[in-house]
Amino acid sequence: MKKTVLIIFYMISTLSMAQEIMTPEKLWKLGRVSALGISKDGKSIVYKVSKPDMAENKLNWTFYSIPISGGIAKEIKEYKSLLNDKNVLNGKTVSHKEIKIDKVSGKDFYPELDKSNVQIYDGLDYRHWDTWNEGNHNHVFINDEDIMANEPYDCPQKPFGGDEDYIFSPDGTKVIYVSKKKAGTAYATSTNTDLYAYDIASKTTENLTEANLGYDVAPQFSPNGDLSWLQMKRDGYEADKNDIIVRYKGFDINLTNNWDGTVDSFSWSKDGEKVYFIAAVDGTKQLFEVNFPGLTKIRVRVNQITKGDFDVNGFVGFEGSKIIVTRADMNHAPEIYSYDLKNSAWNKITKVNDEDYSKISKCKTERRYVTTTDGKKMLVWVILPPNFDETKKYPTLLYCQGGPQSALTQFYSFRWNFQVMASQGYVVVAPNRRGMPGHGVEWNEKISGDWGGQVMDDYLSAIDDVSKESYVDKERLGAIGASYGGYSVFYLAGIHNNRFKTFISHAGIFNTQSMYGTTEEVFFTHYDSGGAYWENENKIAQKTYNEFNPITLVNKWNTPIFIIQGGIDYRVPIGQSQEAFQAAQLKGIKSKFMIFPEENHWILKPQNGLVWQREFFKWLDETL
């Protein structure tokens, strides 16, 4: 009898634990896993886990080692000695640091006026992402030698480049590095990043990719010593098709030229006969392989290796027939997995958040294929609340993805988190609208020059189709998004014909003209807008700055709107949100403005992140 009671008690306890829902507070307690590599002896994986410290308002890192087949993780104090260092070869070390090159400040020009607080520029690129240009540039060093001495250029590339931007050649005689050797206005209007080879003996530098006018990045050598990299062809188009290029016996071989997709990242097989890569496909990110034929007549074939409703995020390394990667889905933050190529089997190696997730109800994610207004089939992710009951009616959110050309896959965000949204009782509708990779190059490119066109019809097709379901409360629809998604919210606010009851826009583009005049990477707005706003004879540009400009639709705004902005966001500057909030207030529309003075295009500080989440749901509670 006692045994039976204990079993019943255990079942009840387990059930109650499983009925917890994901909340912003729980989200901000999860560990964030970053793989650092496979140990020198090939027996373990080294990784780090960051956890938010709310009291100190920062992330704390802890380093671990775990057997490559899984098992018990061991905390380690020092990790660099466990890993092979690609930056050390033949007694030489390649590294980078920031060097003062350009005169910018008042005291640079007038040393006697050392208390002046002045910045003087004669070209663009005077600020980038979240930082003003103070005349400093990242330079590559071999031991103590600056191989870019006195050059006003950067390697690693700002703002996000790291030591992946430079490597030794296999024989150690050269350093290959990535740089966009343009300055000022030319830098801000171009994506022409090249690979350069610095010869250590002769101290000379050669541009290896001068013929290509777009991005050349991510250099790595094959096991056979052949240089390979990722390449986009068109200057100024940051979302161009990304291909894998191999320089073999003087010829550049494009391995993915005839494949209808775009590559995220890649890694060579140990025998040098294949390249594995990660790419978006049908609303997920998966592993692919492509054979390397050299100059033979063997046909190049791209094969998708993995399938499933999850994202493969990044490579860690290889162990026998296994590829070590990170993987996530809409219910789980990234962890480290191995995938066995022989038996197509997954093995979860790290389990940093398993205990937390075991207590939290999962949200069901459904694929839905909607017919668009031009007769295309569009994937729409529908995320349902835990313990979903189709006999009930739920408020529903249309999620508008940013980018604009970024994939909407099984990602796990610590801000735009679908699990948290659905767990608060909302159905989330996330369409793979025009302008997203994973559905062919043509689909991805259709958004450029057409921001307010077919893509808006795609949004409305998605929400209208899902709204046919009995469980959707058609009187309680909202639209939310950031960056281009924020632009989408501003635009939909003028054309939605009373579909939506509330809007939330974070870092949204409100005025395409002033956006063109104040953003820092001008190449993006120039390409996507079709040109400059003063080009009166340019029909595509004039459509962007007039018909597709949210500011021209404010006369039709009639719905509550919450506007969020980072104070040091120079990609979508603060004026965009200020203009939108001012318009809403002066029109008498219920509206709120939340500004994070020290945040950029993202929200990075833990306490700010939690405020963001709480205000997000507070607004929805008030208006939906």
Beta strands, then each sheet from edge to edge (+ up, - down):
strand 1: 32-38
strand 2: 44-53
strand 3: 58-67
strand 4: 74-76
strand 5: 88-89
strand 6: 92-100
strand 7: 127-128
strand 8: 131-132
strand 9: 136-142
strand 10: 145-146
strand 11: 166-168
strand 12: 174-179
strand 13: 194-199
strand 14: 204-207
strand 15: 216-221
strand 16: 227-231
strand 17: 243-248
strand 18: 251-254
strand 19: 263-268
strand 20: 274-281
strand 21: 284-291
strand 22: 302-304
strand 23: 311-319
strand 24: 322-329
strand 25: 332-340
strand 26: 345-348
strand 27: 364-371
strand 28: 377-384
strand 29: 394-400
strand 30: 427-431
strand 31: 472-482
strand 32: 502-506
strand 33: 561-566
strand 34: 591-596
sheet 1: 1+ 2- 3+ 4-
sheet 2: 5+ 6- 9+ 10-
sheet 3: 7+ 8-
sheet 4: 11+ 12- 13+ 14-
sheet 5: 15+ 16- 17+ 18-
sheet 6: 19+ 20- 21+ 22-
sheet 7: 23+ 24- 25+ 26-
sheet 8: 27+ 28- 30+ 29+ 31+ 32+ 33+ 34+
end
